[in-house]
Amino acid sequence: MLRWACRAATCAALLLAGGVLQGCHSIPPPKPLDQLTPVEQSGHAEFVQHCSTCHHDRTADPLNGPGLAGLFKKPYLPSGAPANDERVRNTVIHGRGNMPPQGYTMTDAELNDLLHYLHTL
């Protein structure tokens, strides 16, 4: 009986520890759209115009490309590259894999606004 109680306690402790650790890896939800700054709102408009055909922004679920929720809240992009402004900017401008380059479709200001928006996800 004591052996069973120890096993049950051990299992319960492992499940609790697993739940706590899993919670540490969860990504906070995106910033609500009604709380975006004017720059972030502009970036959202750029996202809708240039990116929403292939990417979900408010979920990590894939569309034609990976979902972008939590993009900058993780250490790495889906490609394995570091999740930083330089790498994301480069991917948007030059494309990657099946993603077409967007460098000639956005001004620098529009791309900067897009990056501000992506940081809210």
N, CA, C and O atoms as a MOPAC input file, in Angstrom:
PM7 MOZYME 1SCF
protein

 N      0.82300 1    -1.19800 1     0.00000 1
 C      0.00000 1     0.00000 1     0.00000 1
 C      0.86400 1     1.25700 1     0.00000 1
 O      0.56100 1     2.22600 1    -0.69700 1
 N      1.95100 1     1.23700 1     0.79400 1
 C      2.85200 1     2.38800 1     0.85500 1
 C      3.53700 1     2.60000 1    -0.48900 1
 O      3.73300 1     3.73100 1    -0.93400 1
 N      3.90200 1     1.47300 1    -1.13400 1
 C      4.56000 1     1.55900 1    -2.44400 1
 C      3.62600 1     2.23200 1    -3.45000 1
 O      4.06500 1     3.08600 1    -4.21900 1
 N      2.33700 1     1.85700 1    -3.45600 1
 C      1.38000 1     2.45600 1    -4.37700 1
 C      1.22600 1     3.94600 1    -4.10400 1
 O      1.14800 1     4.73200 1    -5.04800 1
 N      1.18000 1     4.35300 1    -2.84400 1
 C      1.04400 1     5.76600 1    -2.47900 1
 C      2.25100 1     6.55900 1    -2.94600 1
 O      2.10500 1     7.69000 1    -3.41200 1
 N      3.44600 1     5.98300 1    -2.82900 1
 C      4.66400 1     6.66300 1    -3.30500 1
 C      4.63500 1     6.83000 1    -4.81100 1
 O      5.00000 1     7.88300 1    -5.33500 1
 N      4.19800 1     5.78000 1    -5.51100 1
 C      4.11100 1     5.86400 1    -6.97900 1
 C      3.08600 1     6.92400 1    -7.39000 1
 O      3.33500 1     7.71500 1    -8.29900 1
 N      1.95100 1     6.93400 1    -6.72400 1
 C      0.91600 1     7.91700 1    -7.04400 1
 C      1.41500 1     9.32900 1    -6.78000 1
 O      1.16400 1    10.23900 1    -7.57100 1
 N      2.12000 1     9.51500 1    -5.67200 1
 C      2.65500 1    10.84200 1    -5.34200 1
 C      3.70700 1    11.25700 1    -6.36300 1
 O      3.76200 1    12.41700 1    -6.77100 1
 N      4.54600 1    10.29900 1    -6.77500 1
 C      5.57400 1    10.59800 1    -7.77200 1
 C      4.92700 1    10.98100 1    -9.10000 1
 O      5.33500 1    11.95400 1    -9.73300 1
 N      3.92400 1    10.22100 1    -9.51900 1
 C      3.22400 1    10.53800 1   -10.77100 1
 C      2.56000 1    11.90900 1   -10.70800 1
 O      2.62600 1    12.68700 1   -11.66000 1
 N      1.92300 1    12.19400 1    -9.58600 1
 C      1.26900 1    13.49000 1    -9.43200 1
 C      2.28100 1    14.62100 1    -9.49500 1
 O      2.02300 1    15.65300 1   -10.11500 1
 N      3.42900 1    14.43400 1    -8.85900 1
 C      4.47300 1    15.46500 1    -8.87900 1
 C      5.00500 1    15.66200 1   -10.29000 1
 O      5.24600 1    16.79400 1   -10.70900 1
 N      5.19300 1    14.57000 1   -11.02900 1
 C      5.67700 1    14.68700 1   -12.41000 1
 C      4.65600 1    15.38800 1   -13.29900 1
 O      5.02200 1    16.22100 1   -14.12800 1
 N      3.38100 1    15.05500 1   -13.13400 1
 C      2.34800 1    15.72300 1   -13.92700 1
 C      2.28000 1    17.21000 1   -13.60500 1
 O      2.14500 1    18.04100 1   -14.50300 1
 N      2.37100 1    17.53500 1   -12.34600 1
 C      2.34900 1    18.94100 1   -11.94200 1
 C      3.55600 1    19.67800 1   -12.49100 1
 O      3.42700 1    20.78000 1   -13.02500 1
 N      4.73500 1    19.07000 1   -12.36200 1
 C      5.95600 1    19.69600 1   -12.88800 1
 C      5.86100 1    19.86200 1   -14.39700 1
 O      6.25900 1    20.89500 1   -14.93600 1
 N      5.33900 1    18.85700 1   -15.07800 1
 C      5.17800 1    18.95000 1   -16.53000 1
 C      4.23700 1    20.07100 1   -16.91400 1
 O      4.49500 1    20.80000 1   -17.87200 1
 N      3.14300 1    20.21700 1   -16.17500 1
 C      2.20000 1    21.29300 1   -16.45800 1
 C      2.80700 1    22.65300 1   -16.22300 1
 O      2.57300 1    23.58000 1   -16.99800 1
 N      3.58700 1    22.78700 1   -15.16200 1
 C      4.24800 1    24.06100 1   -14.86800 1
 C      5.25300 1    24.38200 1   -15.95600 1
 O      5.30500 1    25.51100 1   -16.44500 1
 N      6.05000 1    23.39600 1   -16.33700 1
 C      7.04700 1    23.63500 1   -17.38500 1
 C      6.38700 1    23.95200 1   -18.71400 1
 O      6.85000 1    24.82300 1   -19.45000 1
 N      5.31300 1    23.25100 1   -19.02000 1
 C      4.61200 1    23.53700 1   -20.26900 1
 C      4.06900 1    24.95400 1   -20.25100 1
 O      4.10700 1    25.64300 1   -21.27000 1
 N      3.56800 1    25.39600 1   -19.11600 1
 C      3.06600 1    26.75800 1   -19.00000 1
 C      4.14800 1    27.78500 1   -19.25100 1
 O      3.86500 1    28.86400 1   -19.77200 1
 N      5.37600 1    27.47500 1   -18.89200 1
 C      6.49100 1    28.39800 1   -19.11400 1
 C      6.77500 1    28.58300 1   -20.58800 1
 O      7.31300 1    29.61300 1   -20.99400 1
 N      6.41500 1    27.58800 1   -21.39900 1
 C      6.70300 1    27.66100 1   -22.81900 1
 C      5.52800 1    28.18400 1   -23.63100 1
 O      5.63900 1    28.33000 1   -24.84800 1
 N      4.41500 1    28.46600 1   -22.98700 1
 C      3.29000 1    28.97600 1   -23.73500 1
 C      3.57200 1    30.42200 1   -24.12600 1
 O      4.23600 1    31.16800 1   -23.40600 1
 N      3.05900 1    30.78000 1   -25.25400 1
 C      3.29600 1    32.12000 1   -25.79500 1
 C      2.11200 1    32.99800 1   -25.42200 1
 O      0.96300 1    32.59600 1   -25.60300 1
 N      2.37700 1    34.19300 1   -24.90300 1
 C      1.25900 1    35.08200 1   -24.57300 1
 C      0.45400 1    35.42300 1   -25.82100 1
 O      0.99400 1    35.42100 1   -26.92700 1
 N     -0.82200 1    35.71200 1   -25.65400 1
 C     -1.65300 1    36.03200 1   -26.82000 1
 C     -1.21500 1    37.34100 1   -27.46600 1
 O     -0.57200 1    38.17200 1   -26.82400 1
 N     -1.56400 1    37.52300 1   -28.74200 1
 C     -1.24700 1    38.78100 1   -29.41400 1
 C     -1.92900 1    39.96300 1   -28.72600 1
 O     -2.94000 1    39.80400 1   -28.04100 1
 N     -1.36200 1    41.13600 1   -28.92100 1
 C     -1.96200 1    42.36900 1   -28.40600 1
 C     -3.31600 1    42.55300 1   -29.10000 1
 O     -3.39700 1    42.41900 1   -30.32100 1
 N     -4.37300 1    42.85500 1   -28.35400 1
 C     -5.68700 1    43.06400 1   -28.98400 1
 C     -5.63700 1    44.16800 1   -30.04800 1
 O     -4.96500 1    45.18400 1   -29.87400 1
 N     -6.35000 1    43.95000 1   -31.13200 1
 C     -6.33100 1    44.91600 1   -32.23600 1
 C     -6.77700 1    46.29900 1   -31.80500 1
 O     -6.27800 1    47.29800 1   -32.32300 1
 N     -7.71000 1    46.37500 1   -30.86400 1
 C     -8.19500 1    47.68900 1   -30.44400 1
 C     -7.21400 1    48.42100 1   -29.52700 1
 O     -7.47600 1    49.55400 1   -29.12300 1
 N     -6.08800 1    47.78500 1   -29.19700 1
 C     -5.07100 1    48.41900 1   -28.36400 1
 C     -3.79400 1    48.76100 1   -29.14100 1
 O     -2.80500 1    49.19700 1   -28.55300 1
 N     -3.82000 1    48.56100 1   -30.46100 1
 C     -2.63800 1    48.85900 1   -31.26900 1
 C     -2.39300 1    50.35900 1   -31.34600 1
 O     -3.33300 1    51.15200 1   -31.39300 1
 N     -1.12400 1    50.73700 1   -31.35900 1
 C     -0.74100 1    52.13200 1   -31.58100 1
 C     -0.99200 1    52.47600 1   -33.04700 1
 O     -1.21700 1    51.57000 1   -33.84900 1
 N     -0.96000 1    53.74700 1   -33.42100 1
 C     -1.13700 1    54.10500 1   -34.83700 1
 C     -0.11300 1    53.42600 1   -35.76200 1
 O     -0.46500 1    53.00500 1   -36.86400 1
 N      1.13300 1    53.31900 1   -35.32800 1
 C      2.16100 1    52.65200 1   -36.14900 1
 C      1.82400 1    51.16800 1   -36.29500 1
 O      1.93700 1    50.60800 1   -37.38500 1
 N      1.41200 1    50.53200 1   -35.19800 1
 C      1.05100 1    49.11500 1   -35.24500 1
 C     -0.19900 1    48.90500 1   -36.10300 1
 O     -0.29800 1    47.89900 1   -36.80700 1
 N     -1.15100 1    49.83500 1   -36.05600 1
 C     -2.34800 1    49.74700 1   -36.89900 1
 C     -1.96200 1    49.82800 1   -38.37400 1
 O     -2.50000 1    49.10100 1   -39.20900 1
 N     -1.03100 1    50.71500 1   -38.67900 1
 C     -0.53700 1    50.81200 1   -40.05800 1
 C      0.13300 1    49.51100 1   -40.47200 1
 O     -0.05400 1    49.03700 1   -41.59200 1
 N      0.91100 1    48.93700 1   -39.56700 1
 C      1.55700 1    47.65400 1   -39.84400 1
 C      0.55500 1    46.53800 1   -40.04300 1
 O      0.75500 1    45.65400 1   -40.87600 1
 N     -0.53700 1    46.58000 1   -39.26600 1
 C     -1.59500 1    45.59000 1   -39.45300 1
 C     -2.19600 1    45.72100 1   -40.84600 1
 O     -2.46500 1    44.71400 1   -41.50100 1
 N     -2.41100 1    46.95500 1   -41.30500 1
 C     -2.94400 1    47.17600 1   -42.65700 1
 C     -1.97700 1    46.61900 1   -43.71000 1
 O     -2.40400 1    46.02800 1   -44.70200 1
 N     -0.68000 1    46.81100 1   -43.48400 1
 C      0.32000 1    46.24600 1   -44.41100 1
 C      0.26100 1    44.72200 1   -44.38600 1
 O      0.35600 1    44.07400 1   -45.42800 1
 N      0.10600 1    44.16000 1   -43.20200 1
 C     -0.01000 1    42.70700 1   -43.08600 1
 C     -1.20100 1    42.20400 1   -43.89100 1
 O     -1.08000 1    41.25500 1   -44.66500 1
 N     -2.35100 1    42.84400 1   -43.70600 1
 C     -3.56500 1    42.42700 1   -44.41500 1
 C     -3.34800 1    42.51000 1   -45.92000 1
 O     -3.75700 1    41.61400 1   -46.65800 1
 N     -2.71300 1    43.57500 1   -46.37500 1
 C     -2.52100 1    43.77900 1   -47.81300 1
 C     -1.48400 1    42.83000 1   -48.41200 1
 O     -1.69200 1    42.30800 1   -49.50800 1
 N     -0.37700 1    42.59900 1   -47.71500 1
 C      0.74300 1    41.87900 1   -48.31700 1
 C      0.95800 1    40.45200 1   -47.80700 1
 O      1.57500 1    39.64100 1   -48.49800 1
 N      0.46200 1    40.13500 1   -46.61700 1
 C      0.87400 1    38.87900 1   -45.98200 1
 C     -0.26300 1    37.91600 1   -45.67300 1
 O     -0.04600 1    36.70700 1   -45.58800 1
 N     -1.47900 1    38.44500 1   -45.50400 1
 C     -2.58000 1    37.62500 1   -44.98800 1
 C     -3.03900 1    36.53200 1   -45.94900 1
 O     -3.74500 1    35.61400 1   -45.53300 1
 N     -2.66300 1    36.60700 1   -47.20000 1
 C     -3.02300 1    35.55200 1   -48.14300 1
 C     -2.32700 1    34.24200 1   -47.78400 1
 O     -2.85200 1    33.15600 1   -48.02900 1
 N     -1.13800 1    34.36200 1   -47.19900 1
 C     -0.33500 1    33.17300 1   -46.91600 1
 C     -0.08700 1    32.90700 1   -45.43400 1
 O      0.29400 1    31.79400 1   -45.07100 1
 N     -0.29200 1    33.89900 1   -44.57200 1
 C      0.02500 1    33.74900 1   -43.15700 1
 C     -1.14100 1    34.18100 1   -42.27800 1
 O     -1.78900 1    35.19800 1   -42.52700 1
 N     -1.39300 1    33.37700 1   -41.23300 1
 C     -2.27900 1    33.82100 1   -40.15300 1
 C     -1.42500 1    34.69100 1   -39.24600 1
 O     -0.24600 1    34.40700 1   -39.03600 1
 N     -2.01300 1    35.74300 1   -38.71000 1
 C     -1.24500 1    36.58500 1   -37.80400 1
 C     -1.58700 1    36.33700 1   -36.34300 1
 O     -0.71000 1    36.46900 1   -35.48900 1
 N     -2.79700 1    35.99100 1   -36.03100 1
 C     -3.23100 1    35.90500 1   -34.63800 1
 C     -3.25000 1    34.47300 1   -34.11900 1
 O     -3.73800 1    34.21300 1   -33.01900 1
 N     -2.72100 1    33.54800 1   -34.91000 1
 C     -2.60000 1    32.14900 1   -34.52500 1
 C     -1.31700 1    31.59000 1   -35.12600 1
 O     -0.80400 1    32.11400 1   -36.11500 1
 N     -0.80900 1    30.53700 1   -34.53100 1
 C      0.39400 1    29.87700 1   -35.05700 1
 C      0.03400 1    28.82100 1   -36.10100 1
 O      0.91700 1    28.16600 1   -36.65300 1
 N     -1.26300 1    28.65500 1   -36.37100 1
 C     -1.69000 1    27.66300 1   -37.36000 1
 C     -1.20200 1    28.06900 1   -38.74600 1
 O     -1.30100 1    29.23900 1   -39.11400 1
 N     -0.67700 1    27.11900 1   -39.51900 1
 C     -0.20000 1    27.45200 1   -40.86000 1
 C     -1.35000 1    27.72300 1   -41.82800 1
 O     -2.45900 1    27.21800 1   -41.65600 1
 N     -1.06500 1    28.51800 1   -42.83300 1
 C     -1.98300 1    28.74800 1   -43.94900 1
 C     -1.21600 1    28.21800 1   -45.15600 1
 O     -1.04000 1    27.00500 1   -45.27000 1
 N     -0.75600 1    29.07500 1   -46.05500 1
 C      0.17700 1    28.65300 1   -47.10100 1
 C      1.60800 1    28.72100 1   -46.57500 1
 O      2.49200 1    28.00400 1   -47.04400 1
 N      1.81800 1    29.58500 1   -45.60600 1
 C      3.08400 1    29.71100 1   -44.89000 1
 C      2.78700 1    29.55800 1   -43.41300 1
 O      1.63000 1    29.38900 1   -43.02900 1
 N      3.80800 1    29.61600 1   -42.58100 1
 C      3.58100 1    29.41800 1   -41.14300 1
 C      2.75100 1    30.53500 1   -40.53200 1
 O      2.78800 1    31.67800 1   -40.98700 1
 N      2.00200 1    30.18600 1   -39.49500 1
 C      1.30000 1    31.19000 1   -38.70900 1
 C      2.32400 1    32.03400 1   -37.97100 1
 O      3.38000 1    31.52800 1   -37.59000 1
 N      2.03400 1    33.30100 1   -37.76600 1
 C      3.03200 1    34.22300 1   -37.23600 1
 C      2.80300 1    34.64400 1   -35.78800 1
 O      3.55700 1    35.46700 1   -35.26900 1
 N      1.78700 1    34.10400 1   -35.12400 1
 C      1.57800 1    34.44400 1   -33.71700 1
 C      2.81200 1    34.06200 1   -32.91800 1
 O      3.32600 1    32.95100 1   -33.05000 1
 N      3.28100 1    34.97300 1   -32.10000 1
 C      4.45700 1    34.71700 1   -31.27400 1
 C      5.77300 1    34.78400 1   -32.03200 1
 O      6.80000 1    34.33100 1   -31.52600 1
 N      5.75900 1    35.33700 1   -33.23000 1
 C      6.94500 1    35.34800 1   -34.08400 1
 C      8.19600 1    35.83700 1   -33.35900 1
 O      9.23700 1    35.18400 1   -33.41800 1
 N      8.10600 1    36.96700 1   -32.68300 1
 C      9.26800 1    37.53100 1   -31.99900 1
 C      9.33900 1    37.10600 1   -30.53000 1
 O     10.22600 1    37.55300 1   -29.80400 1
 N      8.42800 1    36.25900 1   -30.09100 1
 C      8.43700 1    35.79000 1   -28.70400 1
 C      9.16400 1    34.45600 1   -28.57900 1
 O      9.28200 1    33.90100 1   -27.48700 1
 N      9.64300 1    33.95400 1   -29.69400 1
 C     10.40800 1    32.70600 1   -29.73500 1
 C     11.83300 1    33.05300 1   -30.14000 1
 O     12.05400 1    34.07700 1   -30.78500 1
 N     12.79700 1    32.22900 1   -29.77700 1
 C     14.18300 1    32.54800 1   -30.15500 1
 C     14.46400 1    32.36400 1   -31.64200 1
 O     15.36900 1    32.99800 1   -32.18400 1
 N     13.68800 1    31.49400 1   -32.31300 1
 C     13.97500 1    31.18700 1   -33.71000 1
 C     12.72200 1    31.26700 1   -34.56700 1
 O     11.60800 1    31.02800 1   -34.10100 1
 N     12.93400 1    31.60800 1   -35.82500 1
 C     11.86900 1    31.59600 1   -36.81700 1
 C     11.59900 1    30.15600 1   -37.23700 1
 O     12.40800 1    29.27600 1   -36.94500 1
 N     10.47500 1    29.88900 1   -37.92100 1
 C     10.22300 1    28.52600 1   -38.39300 1
 C     11.36400 1    27.97200 1   -39.25900 1
 O     11.55000 1    26.75800 1   -39.33500 1
 N     12.12000 1    28.85100 1   -39.90400 1
 C     13.24400 1    28.41500 1   -40.73200 1
 C     14.45700 1    27.99100 1   -39.91200 1
 O     15.37600 1    27.36300 1   -40.43800 1
 N     14.46300 1    28.33600 1   -38.61300 1
 C     15.61200 1    28.04800 1   -37.76600 1
 C     16.52300 1    29.25100 1   -37.59200 1
 O     17.44300 1    29.21600 1   -36.77400 1
 N     16.28400 1    30.31300 1   -38.34700 1
 C     17.07200 1    31.54600 1   -38.22800 1
 C     16.65700 1    32.28700 1   -36.95500 1
 O     15.54800 1    32.09300 1   -36.45800 1
 N     17.53700 1    33.12800 1   -36.43300 1
 C     17.17600 1    33.90000 1   -35.23100 1
 C     15.94800 1    34.78200 1   -35.48800 1
 O     15.79200 1    35.34600 1   -36.57100 1
 N     15.09700 1    34.88900 1   -34.49600 1
 C     13.89300 1    35.72600 1   -34.60700 1
 C     14.26800 1    37.15100 1   -34.22800 1
 O     14.13900 1    37.55800 1   -33.07400 1
 N     14.73400 1    37.90400 1   -35.22500 1
 C     15.08300 1    39.30500 1   -34.98500 1
 C     14.64500 1    40.14400 1   -36.18000 1
 O     14.32200 1    39.61700 1   -37.24400 1
 N     14.64100 1    41.46200 1   -35.98200 1
 C     14.17400 1    42.37000 1   -37.04000 1
 C     14.95800 1    42.19400 1   -38.33000 1
 O     14.37500 1    42.17100 1   -39.41400 1
 N     16.25500 1    42.07200 1   -38.22000 1
 C     17.09700 1    41.96100 1   -39.42000 1
 C     16.70200 1    40.74900 1   -40.25800 1
 O     16.55800 1    40.85000 1   -41.47600 1
 N     16.52800 1    39.59700 1   -39.59900 1
 C     16.21100 1    38.37500 1   -40.33300 1
 C     14.81100 1    38.42700 1   -40.93500 1
 O     14.61000 1    38.00900 1   -42.07500 1
 N     13.85000 1    38.93600 1   -40.18300 1
 C     12.48100 1    39.02500 1   -40.69700 1
 C     12.42100 1    40.03500 1   -41.83900 1
 O     11.79000 1    39.77400 1   -42.86300 1
 N     13.06900 1    41.17900 1   -41.67000 1
 C     13.11200 1    42.19200 1   -42.73600 1
 C     13.70100 1    41.58200 1   -44.01600 1
 O     13.15600 1    41.76400 1   -45.10400 1
 N     14.80000 1    40.87100 1   -43.87600 1
 C     15.45900 1    40.25300 1   -45.02000 1
 C     14.53500 1    39.24400 1   -45.70800 1
 O     14.48600 1    39.18100 1   -46.93600 1
 N     13.81100 1    38.46700 1   -44.92300 1
 C     12.88900 1    37.47900 1   -45.49100 1
 C     11.75500 1    38.16700 1   -46.23800 1
 O     11.37400 1    37.72900 1   -47.32300 1
 N     11.21400 1    39.23500 1   -45.67000 1
 C     10.13100 1    39.95800 1   -46.34200 1
 C     10.63600 1    40.58000 1   -47.64500 1
 O      9.97400 1    40.48300 1   -48.67800 1
 N     11.78400 1    41.20500 1   -47.59800 1
 C     12.31500 1    41.88900 1   -48.78400 1
 C     12.69300 1    40.91100 1   -49.88600 1
 O     12.32800 1    41.10700 1   -51.04500 1
 N     13.42300 1    39.86000 1   -49.53200 1
 C     14.00200 1    38.95800 1   -50.54500 1
 C     13.22400 1    37.66200 1   -50.74200 1
 O     13.48400 1    36.92500 1   -51.69400 1
 N     12.26700 1    37.37300 1   -49.84800 1
 C     11.53600 1    36.11900 1   -49.94000 1
 C     12.38600 1    34.96900 1   -49.41500 1
 O     13.55800 1    35.13900 1   -49.07700 1
 N     11.76700 1    33.80400 1   -49.35700 1
 C     12.47400 1    32.61000 1   -48.90600 1
 C     11.61700 1    31.40600 1   -49.25100 1
 O     10.42200 1    31.38900 1   -48.95500 1
 N     12.21200 1    30.40200 1   -49.87100 1
 C     11.44400 1    29.20800 1   -50.24200 1
 C     10.28000 1    29.58000 1   -51.14100 1
 O     10.47600 1    30.16400 1   -52.20700 1
 N      9.07000 1    29.24400 1   -50.71600 1
 C      7.86800 1    29.56100 1   -51.49800 1
 C      7.38200 1    30.98700 1   -51.30200 1
 O      6.46800 1    31.42700 1   -51.99800 1
 N      7.97800 1    31.71700 1   -50.36600 1
 C      7.54000 1    33.08400 1   -50.10500 1
 C      8.13700 1    34.02800 1   -51.14300 1
 O      9.35700 1    34.11100 1   -51.27800 1
 N      7.28400 1    34.73800 1   -51.87600 1
 C      7.81200 1    35.68300 1   -52.87500 1
 C      8.38400 1    36.93000 1   -52.20000 1
 O      7.93300 1    37.32100 1   -51.12300 1
 N      9.37100 1    37.54400 1   -52.83000 1
 C      9.92900 1    38.78000 1   -52.26400 1
 C      8.89700 1    39.90400 1   -52.29700 1
 O      8.13200 1    40.04100 1   -53.25100 1
 N      8.89500 1    40.70400 1   -51.23200 1
 C      7.98100 1    41.83700 1   -51.12900 1
 C      8.73300 1    43.16800 1   -51.15900 1
 O      8.13400 1    44.22500 1   -50.95900 1
 N     10.03800 1    43.12000 1   -51.40600 1
 C     10.87400 1    44.31000 1   -51.32300 1
 C     10.45100 1    45.45700 1   -52.20700 1
 O     10.68100 1    46.61800 1   -51.86700 1
 N      9.83700 1    45.15500 1   -53.33600 1
 C      9.45600 1    46.22300 1   -54.26800 1
 C      7.99300 1    46.62200 1   -54.11000 1
 O      7.49500 1    47.47000 1   -54.85000 1
 N      7.30600 1    46.01500 1   -53.15100 1
 C      5.88600 1    46.32100 1   -52.97700 1
 C      5.61900 1    47.19400 1   -51.76200 1
 O      4.49300 1    47.65200 1   -51.56500 1
 N      6.65700 1    47.43300 1   -50.93200 1
 C      6.50600 1    48.23400 1   -49.71600 1
 C      7.62800 1    49.25000 1   -49.61500 1
 O      8.76300 1    48.98700 1   -50.01200 1
 N      7.29900 1    50.39800 1   -49.08400 1
 C      8.33200 1    51.38500 1   -48.78100 1
 C      9.02200 1    50.97100 1   -47.48300 1
 O      8.54500 1    50.08400 1   -46.77500 1
 N     10.14600 1    51.61800 1   -47.17600 1
 C     10.83700 1    51.34000 1   -45.91700 1
 C      9.93400 1    51.64600 1   -44.72200 1
 O      9.92500 1    50.89900 1   -43.74300 1
 N      9.17700 1    52.73800 1   -44.79900 1
 C      8.26900 1    53.10000 1   -43.70600 1
 C      7.18500 1    52.04000 1   -43.51900 1
 O      6.85400 1    51.68500 1   -42.38800 1
 N      6.63000 1    51.53200 1   -44.62100 1
 C      5.61100 1    50.49300 1   -44.53100 1
 C      6.18900 1    49.20600 1   -43.94100 1
 O      5.53700 1    48.54600 1   -43.13200 1
 N      7.39900 1    48.85400 1   -44.34000 1
 C      8.05400 1    47.66600 1   -43.79600 1
 C      8.33900 1    47.83700 1   -42.30900 1
 O      8.17100 1    46.89600 1   -41.53300 1
 N      8.76700 1    49.02600 1   -41.90800 1
 C      8.99400 1    49.29000 1   -40.48000 1
 C      7.69300 1    49.16400 1   -39.68800 1
 O      7.68400 1    48.60300 1   -38.59200 1
 N      6.60200 1    49.68100 1   -40.23800 1
 C      5.30100 1    49.56100 1   -39.57300 1
 C      4.90600 1    48.08400 1   -39.46000 1
 O      4.39700 1    47.65100 1   -38.42600 1
 N      5.14300 1    47.31600 1   -40.52700 1
 C      4.83800 1    45.88700 1   -40.49400 1
 C      5.61900 1    45.19900 1   -39.37500 1
 O      5.05800 1    44.39300 1   -38.63300 1
 N      6.88300 1    45.50800 1   -39.25300 1
 C      7.69900 1    44.90100 1   -38.19100 1
 C      7.16600 1    45.28000 1   -36.81100 1
 O      7.13600 1    44.44500 1   -35.90800 1
 N      6.74500 1    46.53300 1   -36.64400 1
 C      6.14900 1    46.93800 1   -35.36300 1
 C      4.91300 1    46.09000 1   -35.06800 1
 O      4.70900 1    45.64700 1   -33.93700 1
 N      4.09600 1    45.87100 1   -36.08900 1
 C      2.90200 1    45.04500 1   -35.89300 1
 C      3.28000 1    43.60600 1   -35.55000 1
 O      2.70000 1    43.01600 1   -34.63800 1
 N      4.24800 1    43.03600 1   -36.27300 1
 C      4.64300 1    41.65000 1   -36.01400 1
 C      5.14300 1    41.46200 1   -34.58800 1
 O      5.01500 1    40.37500 1   -34.02500 1
 N      5.70800 1    42.50500 1   -34.00300 1
 C      6.16300 1    42.41700 1   -32.61700 1
 C      4.98200 1    42.33000 1   -31.63900 1
 O      5.17100 1    41.93000 1   -30.49000 1
 N      3.78300 1    42.69300 1   -32.07000 1
 C      2.61800 1    42.62600 1   -31.17300 1
 C      2.00000 1    41.23800 1   -31.16100 1
 O      1.13400 1    40.95400 1   -30.33400 1
 N      2.42900 1    40.37900 1   -32.05800 1
 C      1.80800 1    39.04200 1   -32.18600 1
 C      2.33100 1    38.07500 1   -31.13500 1
 O      1.91600 1    36.91700 1   -31.10100 1

